[in-house]
């Protein structure tokens, strides 16, 4: 009988202790929430920066400053022996302070009571760290990648062979272009994973050269009457009258980004002083070849400035064939409308 009574008392004591412990824990838990009602819980960090005990406003100020410091740091983009070190801001990276702070502040407060207890248990023993929430302005990122491509891309140069015997007259070379899609993806993945210091090796795509047949240069007698031969490789113009070479001049044809079109054209119209509305300049002794292209003297600007003769022999034009002072007027007077103009390399 005494044994049964002792067991009952022991059980009652255990229940009492359990209730008392739960009561103490509940009071502590409620008091803890009261103390940190408008503050971050202890051991909460954002990208390793402690914010425990801070108010929302304090954390926002600190994280905003921290984000600006990180945004000014450089990342490394490597290509062979070349290194590019843009800042995160140059890549369009921006940090969402509001969203970041709200995410960190909600830890230990969200969901059911059981979830709150679980998260606070994790806080007590392990702490909680959240990364800065980053966003990328894709226009800024793409603009930077475009500027990078201009430093890396190499245009292909097709192999040129004569159409008569297949003789190679220019070996050419393969081109390469920056894999812009891959780079954009790599940067976005690094930022999404919370990385703010990283290195990426740039990938390129090979653009194989092709074989292009080249028509042999004019020979005297190719056309009856007067015709013009323009060799873009040598930057020379030759004037033929039947089988007779009349004159040879140095020219300046279109640069790589605005090349002079290859093929046979004909002089369609003439003007002693044509105006180019697209480029805002005068083109003396104009021989129009169609499509906005023509043969003319070195251009002049409205303020009186004239393109220098030093550019002759170098492809620098917007696609037209430029001649020096004197030769341009001679060609204008010598070649009638309808004269063939054969342009080749």
Phi, psi and omega in degrees: 000316179295324180296318179294322180293319179297320178297320180295318180294320179297318179296318180296322179294319179296320177297318180297314180298320179298314180296319180296318180296315179297322179295318179295315179298320179296315179298319179296318182297315180294319180293322178299315179294326180293316181297318184257028182302318181240025179228158176290145176294153177300152175069018172268131178230154176238114185051039177085354181269117182295133176233003181303132180086351180275152173281169179301316182294319178298316181295319181297319179296315182293318182289325178297316177294319179297319179296321179294321178295316180295320183295339180272353179282157183259149170251168184244125174243121186245145175214103185062236178268001181267139177235135176239133186234070177287151171285159176301324179297326178295337180267006178083015182279130175227145181255133180270093183298315182302310183294321180297311182294318179298321179296315181292322182292328184283346182292127182092356182242349190264158174076203183285171178299319179299318180294322178297316179298317180299314182291323178290329174297315177298321178299315184297321187260328187238340186077176180217128179234134176236146181278157173298133177282117185251148173233152180239125173281106188295331178294315179296317179298313181295323178296319179294317181296322177299317180293326178292321181299326181295335180272342187249324185298140175235119181292145176287149174239114183293147174288134184247130179231148178290142181285349182274308185235005178074012180294133179282123178252348174205122184295321184078184178201153174291150176260172174216145177227145177295134176283087187293322180297319180294318180297315179300318180296316180299316181295315181296323179292321179297314181293319181297330180275002177091004180280130176242352174233114184205166179230136181231132174270123185288138178256145178235162178244131179279133176251103186296142175289156178242167177263128179239130176277139181243128177291137178299153182298158177305148169240152180307134179095001178300325178234150175276130180093208185266138175209164186240134177246126178240116179259109183289332180292321182261353184055046179236146173242132176240138178254123179246144170236102190056245182258017185248123173284119185268310183211158172224131182229152171276136183235175170230115182261190184292142176288174187302322183280341178225070188289154172285128182294139180271147178134184180263126176234175181226144177294120185258330182203166182221151173206132180293340181203087183272149180254135176256103180292333181292324184247354176065048180210164178266146179234093182294150176053058184281129171241101184287135180248006180090153178070017181086001180261155179191177174250129181203172178286164176311132188290161179232143178265159182303334180278003178099350180291138180240139177304137184286145179292346180295339179283346178296137184095356180232132179288104181225359186278177177273010178132339178283167176256114184264144176236160179283174178293129184105292178302324182297316180291324180298314180296319180301315182282329189278320186262115180285164174302137183100350181295134177290143175231111182259118183248127186207174175252000000 
